[in-house]
Amino acid sequence: MTKKLCKDCKWYRKSWFEHIVFRTNRYDMCASPNTTDDLVTGHKQRFCDMLRSSRWSELDYSCGPDGRFFEPK
C-alpha cells in the first residue's frame, strides 16, 4: 500500500507565499468539506500538518496519519 501524502490529495492547497518567502510547507491547507466547520460555504480551511498529526486523530474533522479523507487528484 502506498503512503497517502497531502500533496497528492484533491483537497490540498499549497501556500505559495510561505513556500517562496519562508521555504516551508507548514502553512499548506486542506480544503476538504470533511475538515471544515462552515457547512454553508466550506471556506474555513485547516493546516495539513495539524490534520495529519496523530495528536489530533481523535477529532471528527482530523484526517489522521492514515489519511481518512484522502482523495486522489
PDB file of N, CA, C and O in Angstrom:
ATOM      1  N   MET A   1       0.844  -1.185   0.000  1.00  0.00           N
ATOM      2  CA  MET A   1       0.000   0.000   0.000  1.00  0.00           C
ATOM      3  C   MET A   1       0.885   1.242   0.000  1.00  0.00           C
ATOM      4  O   MET A   1       1.839   1.331   0.774  1.00  0.00           O
ATOM      5  N   THR A   2       0.571   2.186  -0.858  1.00  0.00           N
ATOM      6  CA  THR A   2       1.359   3.410  -0.913  1.00  0.00           C
ATOM      7  C   THR A   2       0.903   4.370   0.169  1.00  0.00           C
ATOM      8  O   THR A   2      -0.251   4.353   0.597  1.00  0.00           O
ATOM      9  N   LYS A   3       1.828   5.202   0.599  1.00  0.00           N
ATOM     10  CA  LYS A   3       1.533   6.179   1.638  1.00  0.00           C
ATOM     11  C   LYS A   3       0.713   7.329   1.047  1.00  0.00           C
ATOM     12  O   LYS A   3       1.020   7.822  -0.038  1.00  0.00           O
ATOM     13  N   LYS A   4      -0.317   7.746   1.756  1.00  0.00           N
ATOM     14  CA  LYS A   4      -1.171   8.835   1.310  1.00  0.00           C
ATOM     15  C   LYS A   4      -0.545  10.163   1.748  1.00  0.00           C
ATOM     16  O   LYS A   4      -0.469  10.454   2.942  1.00  0.00           O
ATOM     17  N   LEU A   5      -0.102  10.955   0.787  1.00  0.00           N
ATOM     18  CA  LEU A   5       0.518  12.245   1.071  1.00  0.00           C
ATOM     19  C   LEU A   5      -0.455  13.370   0.741  1.00  0.00           C
ATOM     20  O   LEU A   5      -1.195  13.299  -0.240  1.00  0.00           O
ATOM     21  N   CYS A   6      -0.443  14.400   1.566  1.00  0.00           N
ATOM     22  CA  CYS A   6      -1.338  15.539   1.342  1.00  0.00           C
ATOM     23  C   CYS A   6      -1.119  16.163  -0.033  1.00  0.00           C
ATOM     24  O   CYS A   6      -2.081  16.569  -0.685  1.00  0.00           O
ATOM     25  N   LYS A   7       0.128  16.245  -0.480  1.00  0.00           N
ATOM     26  CA  LYS A   7       0.423  16.877  -1.770  1.00  0.00           C
ATOM     27  C   LYS A   7      -0.219  16.144  -2.943  1.00  0.00           C
ATOM     28  O   LYS A   7      -0.355  16.715  -4.024  1.00  0.00           O
ATOM     29  N   ASP A   8      -0.613  14.892  -2.746  1.00  0.00           N
ATOM     30  CA  ASP A   8      -1.260  14.112  -3.795  1.00  0.00           C
ATOM     31  C   ASP A   8      -2.778  14.077  -3.662  1.00  0.00           C
ATOM     32  O   ASP A   8      -3.455  13.388  -4.426  1.00  0.00           O
ATOM     33  N   CYS A   9      -3.313  14.818  -2.695  1.00  0.00           N
ATOM     34  CA  CYS A   9      -4.749  14.815  -2.420  1.00  0.00           C
ATOM     35  C   CYS A   9      -5.471  15.900  -3.218  1.00  0.00           C
ATOM     36  O   CYS A   9      -4.916  16.961  -3.506  1.00  0.00           O
ATOM     37  N   LYS A  10      -6.697  15.610  -3.560  1.00  0.00           N
ATOM     38  CA  LYS A  10      -7.560  16.551  -4.290  1.00  0.00           C
ATOM     39  C   LYS A  10      -7.783  17.845  -3.505  1.00  0.00           C
ATOM     40  O   LYS A  10      -7.941  18.905  -4.109  1.00  0.00           O
ATOM     41  N   TRP A  11      -7.798  17.778  -2.195  1.00  0.00           N
ATOM     42  CA  TRP A  11      -8.147  18.915  -1.344  1.00  0.00           C
ATOM     43  C   TRP A  11      -6.946  19.735  -0.878  1.00  0.00           C
ATOM     44  O   TRP A  11      -7.116  20.707  -0.141  1.00  0.00           O
ATOM     45  N   TYR A  12      -5.759  19.368  -1.287  1.00  0.00           N
ATOM     46  CA  TYR A  12      -4.535  20.060  -0.872  1.00  0.00           C
ATOM     47  C   TYR A  12      -4.429  21.430  -1.530  1.00  0.00           C
ATOM     48  O   TYR A  12      -4.643  21.568  -2.734  1.00  0.00           O
ATOM     49  N   ARG A  13      -4.094  22.450  -0.723  1.00  0.00           N
ATOM     50  CA  ARG A  13      -3.900  23.810  -1.230  1.00  0.00           C
ATOM     51  C   ARG A  13      -2.532  24.307  -0.771  1.00  0.00           C
ATOM     52  O   ARG A  13      -2.291  24.473   0.425  1.00  0.00           O
ATOM     53  N   LYS A  14      -1.643  24.542  -1.728  1.00  0.00           N
ATOM     54  CA  LYS A  14      -0.285  24.991  -1.451  1.00  0.00           C
ATOM     55  C   LYS A  14      -0.289  26.465  -1.105  1.00  0.00           C
ATOM     56  O   LYS A  14      -0.920  27.268  -1.793  1.00  0.00           O
ATOM     57  N   SER A  15       0.411  26.825  -0.044  1.00  0.00           N
ATOM     58  CA  SER A  15       0.583  28.226   0.322  1.00  0.00           C
ATOM     59  C   SER A  15       1.878  28.713  -0.325  1.00  0.00           C
ATOM     60  O   SER A  15       2.956  28.581   0.254  1.00  0.00           O
ATOM     61  N   TRP A  16       1.768  29.270  -1.512  1.00  0.00           N
ATOM     62  CA  TRP A  16       2.951  29.635  -2.286  1.00  0.00           C
ATOM     63  C   TRP A  16       3.742  30.760  -1.649  1.00  0.00           C
ATOM     64  O   TRP A  16       4.970  30.767  -1.746  1.00  0.00           O
ATOM     65  N   PHE A  17       3.094  31.698  -1.010  1.00  0.00           N
ATOM     66  CA  PHE A  17       3.815  32.799  -0.367  1.00  0.00           C
ATOM     67  C   PHE A  17       4.791  32.274   0.681  1.00  0.00           C
ATOM     68  O   PHE A  17       5.968  32.634   0.667  1.00  0.00           O
ATOM     69  N   GLU A  18       4.311  31.430   1.586  1.00  0.00           N
ATOM     70  CA  GLU A  18       5.180  30.868   2.614  1.00  0.00           C
ATOM     71  C   GLU A  18       6.234  29.946   2.013  1.00  0.00           C
ATOM     72  O   GLU A  18       7.360  29.874   2.505  1.00  0.00           O
ATOM     73  N   HIS A  19       5.864  29.245   0.949  1.00  0.00           N
ATOM     74  CA  HIS A  19       6.813  28.345   0.298  1.00  0.00           C
ATOM     75  C   HIS A  19       7.987  29.120  -0.303  1.00  0.00           C
ATOM     76  O   HIS A  19       9.137  28.700  -0.174  1.00  0.00           O
ATOM     77  N   ILE A  20       7.705  30.238  -0.953  1.00  0.00           N
ATOM     78  CA  ILE A  20       8.752  31.033  -1.600  1.00  0.00           C
ATOM     79  C   ILE A  20       9.522  31.877  -0.594  1.00  0.00           C
ATOM     80  O   ILE A  20      10.752  31.894  -0.616  1.00  0.00           O
ATOM     81  N   VAL A  21       8.817  32.573   0.281  1.00  0.00           N
ATOM     82  CA  VAL A  21       9.470  33.502   1.198  1.00  0.00           C
ATOM     83  C   VAL A  21      10.152  32.783   2.363  1.00  0.00           C
ATOM     84  O   VAL A  21      11.314  33.059   2.664  1.00  0.00           O
ATOM     85  N   PHE A  22       9.443  31.868   3.018  1.00  0.00           N
ATOM     86  CA  PHE A  22       9.980  31.221   4.218  1.00  0.00           C
ATOM     87  C   PHE A  22      10.521  29.816   3.963  1.00  0.00           C
ATOM     88  O   PHE A  22      11.076  29.190   4.865  1.00  0.00           O
ATOM     89  N   ARG A  23      10.360  29.321   2.735  1.00  0.00           N
ATOM     90  CA  ARG A  23      10.830  27.984   2.342  1.00  0.00           C
ATOM     91  C   ARG A  23      10.300  26.885   3.263  1.00  0.00           C
ATOM     92  O   ARG A  23      11.051  26.040   3.751  1.00  0.00           O
ATOM     93  N   THR A  24       8.996  26.923   3.482  1.00  0.00           N
ATOM     94  CA  THR A  24       8.354  25.926   4.334  1.00  0.00           C
ATOM     95  C   THR A  24       7.003  25.522   3.757  1.00  0.00           C
ATOM     96  O   THR A  24       6.400  26.264   2.981  1.00  0.00           O
ATOM     97  N   ASN A  25       6.544  24.358   4.137  1.00  0.00           N
ATOM     98  CA  ASN A  25       5.202  23.924   3.737  1.00  0.00           C
ATOM     99  C   ASN A  25       4.284  23.825   4.948  1.00  0.00           C
ATOM    100  O   ASN A  25       3.232  23.190   4.884  1.00  0.00           O
ATOM    101  N   ARG A  26       4.676  24.439   6.025  1.00  0.00           N
ATOM    102  CA  ARG A  26       3.933  24.384   7.284  1.00  0.00           C
ATOM    103  C   ARG A  26       2.534  24.993   7.173  1.00  0.00           C
ATOM    104  O   ARG A  26       1.633  24.601   7.915  1.00  0.00           O
ATOM    105  N   TYR A  27       2.341  25.939   6.265  1.00  0.00           N
ATOM    106  CA  TYR A  27       1.065  26.653   6.162  1.00  0.00           C
ATOM    107  C   TYR A  27       0.186  26.151   5.018  1.00  0.00           C
ATOM    108  O   TYR A  27      -0.785  26.813   4.650  1.00  0.00           O
ATOM    109  N   ASP A  28       0.509  25.006   4.460  1.00  0.00           N
ATOM    110  CA  ASP A  28      -0.348  24.427   3.419  1.00  0.00           C
ATOM    111  C   ASP A  28      -1.673  24.000   4.048  1.00  0.00           C
ATOM    112  O   ASP A  28      -1.712  23.547   5.192  1.00  0.00           O
ATOM    113  N   MET A  29      -2.750  24.150   3.292  1.00  0.00           N
ATOM    114  CA  MET A  29      -4.088  23.960   3.840  1.00  0.00           C
ATOM    115  C   MET A  29      -4.824  22.779   3.218  1.00  0.00           C
ATOM    116  O   MET A  29      -4.504  22.324   2.119  1.00  0.00           O
ATOM    117  N   CYS A  30      -5.827  22.295   3.965  1.00  0.00           N
ATOM    118  CA  CYS A  30      -6.722  21.256   3.495  1.00  0.00           C
ATOM    119  C   CYS A  30      -8.097  21.889   3.267  1.00  0.00           C
ATOM    120  O   CYS A  30      -8.647  22.526   4.165  1.00  0.00           O
ATOM    121  N   ALA A  31      -8.643  21.711   2.074  1.00  0.00           N
ATOM    122  CA  ALA A  31      -9.936  22.299   1.725  1.00  0.00           C
ATOM    123  C   ALA A  31     -11.048  21.254   1.675  1.00  0.00           C
ATOM    124  O   ALA A  31     -12.099  21.499   1.083  1.00  0.00           O
ATOM    125  N   SER A  32     -10.829  20.107   2.284  1.00  0.00           N
ATOM    126  CA  SER A  32     -11.834  19.048   2.279  1.00  0.00           C
ATOM    127  C   SER A  32     -13.093  19.486   3.018  1.00  0.00           C
ATOM    128  O   SER A  32     -12.993  20.096   4.082  1.00  0.00           O
ATOM    129  N   PRO A  33     -14.269  19.191   2.484  1.00  0.00           N
ATOM    130  CA  PRO A  33     -15.507  19.544   3.185  1.00  0.00           C
ATOM    131  C   PRO A  33     -15.649  18.796   4.517  1.00  0.00           C
ATOM    132  O   PRO A  33     -16.416  19.221   5.381  1.00  0.00           O
ATOM    133  N   ASN A  34     -14.926  17.702   4.689  1.00  0.00           N
ATOM    134  CA  ASN A  34     -14.979  16.945   5.938  1.00  0.00           C
ATOM    135  C   ASN A  34     -14.180  17.597   7.063  1.00  0.00           C
ATOM    136  O   ASN A  34     -14.362  17.253   8.231  1.00  0.00           O
ATOM    137  N   THR A  35     -13.298  18.531   6.724  1.00  0.00           N
ATOM    138  CA  THR A  35     -12.434  19.134   7.735  1.00  0.00           C
ATOM    139  C   THR A  35     -12.816  20.568   8.073  1.00  0.00           C
ATOM    140  O   THR A  35     -12.073  21.248   8.780  1.00  0.00           O
ATOM    141  N   THR A  36     -13.954  21.040   7.587  1.00  0.00           N
ATOM    142  CA  THR A  36     -14.348  22.432   7.815  1.00  0.00           C
ATOM    143  C   THR A  36     -15.471  22.544   8.838  1.00  0.00           C
ATOM    144  O   THR A  36     -16.262  21.616   9.008  1.00  0.00           O
ATOM    145  N   ASP A  37     -15.534  23.673   9.513  1.00  0.00           N
ATOM    146  CA  ASP A  37     -16.624  23.963  10.443  1.00  0.00           C
ATOM    147  C   ASP A  37     -17.805  24.616   9.731  1.00  0.00           C
ATOM    148  O   ASP A  37     -18.952  24.479  10.156  1.00  0.00           O
ATOM    149  N   ASP A  38     -17.513  25.321   8.650  1.00  0.00           N
ATOM    150  CA  ASP A  38     -18.520  26.098   7.948  1.00  0.00           C
ATOM    151  C   ASP A  38     -19.219  25.215   6.915  1.00  0.00           C
ATOM    152  O   ASP A  38     -18.687  24.999   5.826  1.00  0.00           O
ATOM    153  N   LEU A  39     -20.390  24.711   7.242  1.00  0.00           N
ATOM    154  CA  LEU A  39     -21.115  23.812   6.353  1.00  0.00           C
ATOM    155  C   LEU A  39     -21.862  24.536   5.240  1.00  0.00           C
ATOM    156  O   LEU A  39     -22.352  23.897   4.309  1.00  0.00           O
ATOM    157  N   VAL A  40     -21.957  25.866   5.325  1.00  0.00           N
ATOM    158  CA  VAL A  40     -22.650  26.633   4.295  1.00  0.00           C
ATOM    159  C   VAL A  40     -21.716  26.919   3.123  1.00  0.00           C
ATOM    160  O   VAL A  40     -22.022  26.568   1.983  1.00  0.00           O
ATOM    161  N   THR A  41     -20.586  27.549   3.399  1.00  0.00           N
ATOM    162  CA  THR A  41     -19.657  27.908   2.328  1.00  0.00           C
ATOM    163  C   THR A  41     -18.479  26.952   2.220  1.00  0.00           C
ATOM    164  O   THR A  41     -17.925  26.781   1.134  1.00  0.00           O
ATOM    165  N   GLY A  42     -18.086  26.327   3.320  1.00  0.00           N
ATOM    166  CA  GLY A  42     -16.953  25.416   3.317  1.00  0.00           C
ATOM    167  C   GLY A  42     -15.620  26.106   3.146  1.00  0.00           C
ATOM    168  O   GLY A  42     -14.635  25.464   2.780  1.00  0.00           O
ATOM    169  N   HIS A  43     -15.565  27.409   3.405  1.00  0.00           N
ATOM    170  CA  HIS A  43     -14.353  28.182   3.156  1.00  0.00           C
ATOM    171  C   HIS A  43     -13.307  28.077   4.256  1.00  0.00           C
ATOM    172  O   HIS A  43     -12.134  28.349   4.003  1.00  0.00           O
ATOM    173  N   LYS A  44     -13.684  27.698   5.443  1.00  0.00           N
ATOM    174  CA  LYS A  44     -12.695  27.611   6.510  1.00  0.00           C
ATOM    175  C   LYS A  44     -11.798  26.406   6.257  1.00  0.00           C
ATOM    176  O   LYS A  44     -12.273  25.274   6.157  1.00  0.00           O
ATOM    177  N   GLN A  45     -10.509  26.660   6.156  1.00  0.00           N
ATOM    178  CA  GLN A  45      -9.559  25.597   5.879  1.00  0.00           C
ATOM    179  C   GLN A  45      -8.628  25.427   7.070  1.00  0.00           C
ATOM    180  O   GLN A  45      -8.428  26.362   7.845  1.00  0.00           O
ATOM    181  N   ARG A  46      -8.064  24.245   7.214  1.00  0.00           N
ATOM    182  CA  ARG A  46      -7.161  23.931   8.317  1.00  0.00           C
ATOM    183  C   ARG A  46      -5.805  23.509   7.774  1.00  0.00           C
ATOM    184  O   ARG A  46      -5.688  23.082   6.625  1.00  0.00           O
ATOM    185  N   PHE A  47      -4.783  23.632   8.612  1.00  0.00           N
ATOM    186  CA  PHE A  47      -3.428  23.280   8.212  1.00  0.00           C
ATOM    187  C   PHE A  47      -3.285  21.770   8.036  1.00  0.00           C
ATOM    188  O   PHE A  47      -3.754  20.995   8.869  1.00  0.00           O
ATOM    189  N   CYS A  48      -2.637  21.359   6.952  1.00  0.00           N
ATOM    190  CA  CYS A  48      -2.451  19.934   6.662  1.00  0.00           C
ATOM    191  C   CYS A  48      -1.669  19.228   7.762  1.00  0.00           C
ATOM    192  O   CYS A  48      -2.031  18.122   8.163  1.00  0.00           O
ATOM    193  N   ASP A  49      -0.604  19.851   8.255  1.00  0.00           N
ATOM    194  CA  ASP A  49       0.217  19.163   9.254  1.00  0.00           C
ATOM    195  C   ASP A  49      -0.550  18.921  10.546  1.00  0.00           C
ATOM    196  O   ASP A  49      -0.287  17.937  11.237  1.00  0.00           O
ATOM    197  N   MET A  50      -1.493  19.795  10.889  1.00  0.00           N
ATOM    198  CA  MET A  50      -2.307  19.584  12.083  1.00  0.00           C
ATOM    199  C   MET A  50      -3.298  18.427  11.865  1.00  0.00           C
ATOM    200  O   MET A  50      -3.477  17.580  12.740  1.00  0.00           O
ATOM    201  N   LEU A  51      -3.930  18.405  10.697  1.00  0.00           N
ATOM    202  CA  LEU A  51      -4.935  17.380  10.424  1.00  0.00           C
ATOM    203  C   LEU A  51      -4.346  15.984  10.308  1.00  0.00           C
ATOM    204  O   LEU A  51      -5.028  15.005  10.610  1.00  0.00           O
ATOM    205  N   ARG A  52      -3.102  15.870   9.879  1.00  0.00           N
ATOM    206  CA  ARG A  52      -2.475  14.555   9.713  1.00  0.00           C
ATOM    207  C   ARG A  52      -1.724  14.097  10.954  1.00  0.00           C
ATOM    208  O   ARG A  52      -1.253  12.960  11.001  1.00  0.00           O
ATOM    209  N   SER A  53      -1.602  14.947  11.950  1.00  0.00           N
ATOM    210  CA  SER A  53      -0.879  14.608  13.174  1.00  0.00           C
ATOM    211  C   SER A  53      -1.635  13.565  13.987  1.00  0.00           C
ATOM    212  O   SER A  53      -2.864  13.598  14.064  1.00  0.00           O
ATOM    213  N   SER A  54      -0.909  12.654  14.582  1.00  0.00           N
ATOM    214  CA  SER A  54      -1.560  11.629  15.415  1.00  0.00           C
ATOM    215  C   SER A  54      -2.116  12.239  16.699  1.00  0.00           C
ATOM    216  O   SER A  54      -2.995  11.655  17.333  1.00  0.00           O
ATOM    217  N   ARG A  55      -1.613  13.399  17.081  1.00  0.00           N
ATOM    218  CA  ARG A  55      -2.090  14.082  18.283  1.00  0.00           C
ATOM    219  C   ARG A  55      -3.567  14.459  18.164  1.00  0.00           C
ATOM    220  O   ARG A  55      -4.295  14.422  19.156  1.00  0.00           O
ATOM    221  N   TRP A  56      -4.013  14.821  16.959  1.00  0.00           N
ATOM    222  CA  TRP A  56      -5.387  15.280  16.759  1.00  0.00           C
ATOM    223  C   TRP A  56      -6.270  14.216  16.112  1.00  0.00           C
ATOM    224  O   TRP A  56      -7.381  14.538  15.690  1.00  0.00           O
ATOM    225  N   SER A  57      -5.831  12.983  16.018  1.00  0.00           N
ATOM    226  CA  SER A  57      -6.561  11.961  15.270  1.00  0.00           C
ATOM    227  C   SER A  57      -7.936  11.617  15.856  1.00  0.00           C
ATOM    228  O   SER A  57      -8.791  11.098  15.138  1.00  0.00           O
ATOM    229  N   GLU A  58      -8.161  11.890  17.126  1.00  0.00           N
ATOM    230  CA  GLU A  58      -9.469  11.573  17.724  1.00  0.00           C
ATOM    231  C   GLU A  58     -10.553  12.592  17.383  1.00  0.00           C
ATOM    232  O   GLU A  58     -11.728  12.341  17.648  1.00  0.00           O
ATOM    233  N   LEU A  59     -10.187  13.732  16.804  1.00  0.00           N
ATOM    234  CA  LEU A  59     -11.178  14.735  16.410  1.00  0.00           C
ATOM    235  C   LEU A  59     -11.940  14.273  15.168  1.00  0.00           C
ATOM    236  O   LEU A  59     -11.383  13.586  14.312  1.00  0.00           O
ATOM    237  N   ASP A  60     -13.209  14.651  15.075  1.00  0.00           N
ATOM    238  CA  ASP A  60     -14.053  14.236  13.951  1.00  0.00           C
ATOM    239  C   ASP A  60     -13.531  14.730  12.608  1.00  0.00           C
ATOM    240  O   ASP A  60     -13.664  14.034  11.601  1.00  0.00           O
ATOM    241  N   TYR A  61     -12.940  15.924  12.580  1.00  0.00           N
ATOM    242  CA  TYR A  61     -12.511  16.525  11.319  1.00  0.00           C
ATOM    243  C   TYR A  61     -11.049  16.250  10.989  1.00  0.00           C
ATOM    244  O   TYR A  61     -10.541  16.768   9.995  1.00  0.00           O
ATOM    245  N   SER A  62     -10.371  15.460  11.787  1.00  0.00           N
ATOM    246  CA  SER A  62      -8.959  15.157  11.541  1.00  0.00           C
ATOM    247  C   SER A  62      -8.808  13.994  10.565  1.00  0.00           C
ATOM    248  O   SER A  62      -9.503  12.984  10.676  1.00  0.00           O
ATOM    249  N   CYS A  63      -7.917  14.143   9.633  1.00  0.00           N
ATOM    250  CA  CYS A  63      -7.636  13.094   8.660  1.00  0.00           C
ATOM    251  C   CYS A  63      -6.798  11.980   9.290  1.00  0.00           C
ATOM    252  O   CYS A  63      -6.905  10.817   8.901  1.00  0.00           O
ATOM    253  N   GLY A  64      -5.985  12.339  10.243  1.00  0.00           N
ATOM    254  CA  GLY A  64      -5.144  11.372  10.934  1.00  0.00           C
ATOM    255  C   GLY A  64      -3.980  10.891  10.077  1.00  0.00           C
ATOM    256  O   GLY A  64      -3.922  11.182   8.882  1.00  0.00           O
ATOM    257  N   PRO A  65      -3.061  10.162  10.680  1.00  0.00           N
ATOM    258  CA  PRO A  65      -1.890   9.671   9.939  1.00  0.00           C
ATOM    259  C   PRO A  65      -2.254   8.727   8.792  1.00  0.00           C
ATOM    260  O   PRO A  65      -1.482   8.582   7.844  1.00  0.00           O
ATOM    261  N   ASP A  66      -3.413   8.089   8.869  1.00  0.00           N
ATOM    262  CA  ASP A  66      -3.820   7.156   7.813  1.00  0.00           C
ATOM    263  C   ASP A  66      -4.501   7.837   6.629  1.00  0.00           C
ATOM    264  O   ASP A  66      -4.785   7.172   5.633  1.00  0.00           O
ATOM    265  N   GLY A  67      -4.775   9.151   6.705  1.00  0.00           N
ATOM    266  CA  GLY A  67      -5.396   9.874   5.602  1.00  0.00           C
ATOM    267  C   GLY A  67      -6.828   9.488   5.356  1.00  0.00           C
ATOM    268  O   GLY A  67      -7.191   9.112   4.242  1.00  0.00           O
ATOM    269  N   ARG A  68      -7.640   9.575   6.371  1.00  0.00           N
ATOM    270  CA  ARG A  68      -9.032   9.127   6.314  1.00  0.00           C
ATOM    271  C   ARG A  68      -9.847   9.812   5.205  1.00  0.00           C
ATOM    272  O   ARG A  68     -10.668   9.158   4.561  1.00  0.00           O
ATOM    273  N   PHE A  69      -9.638  11.112   4.972  1.00  0.00           N
ATOM    274  CA  PHE A  69     -10.411  11.855   3.977  1.00  0.00           C
ATOM    275  C   PHE A  69      -9.650  12.050   2.659  1.00  0.00           C
ATOM    276  O   PHE A  69     -10.054  12.857   1.822  1.00  0.00           O
ATOM    277  N   PHE A  70      -8.557  11.316   2.479  1.00  0.00           N
ATOM    278  CA  PHE A  70      -7.731  11.442   1.277  1.00  0.00           C
ATOM    279  C   PHE A  70      -8.522  11.057   0.037  1.00  0.00           C
ATOM    280  O   PHE A  70      -9.202  10.031   0.010  1.00  0.00           O
ATOM    281  N   GLU A  71      -8.421  11.906  -1.001  1.00  0.00           N
ATOM    282  CA  GLU A  71      -8.993  11.616  -2.319  1.00  0.00           C
ATOM    283  C   GLU A  71      -7.924  11.940  -3.358  1.00  0.00           C
ATOM    284  O   GLU A  71      -7.438  13.070  -3.397  1.00  0.00           O
ATOM    285  N   PRO A  72      -7.550  10.994  -4.190  1.00  0.00           N
ATOM    286  CA  PRO A  72      -6.507  11.266  -5.189  1.00  0.00           C
ATOM    287  C   PRO A  72      -6.934  12.343  -6.186  1.00  0.00           C
ATOM    288  O   PRO A  72      -8.120  12.509  -6.474  1.00  0.00           O
ATOM    289  N   LYS A  73      -5.952  13.066  -6.703  1.00  0.00           N
ATOM    290  CA  LYS A  73      -6.239  14.129  -7.690  1.00  0.00           C
ATOM    291  C   LYS A  73      -6.741  13.555  -8.977  1.00  0.00           C
ATOM    292  O   LYS A  73      -7.030  14.299  -9.914  1.00  0.00           O
TER     293      LYS A  73
END
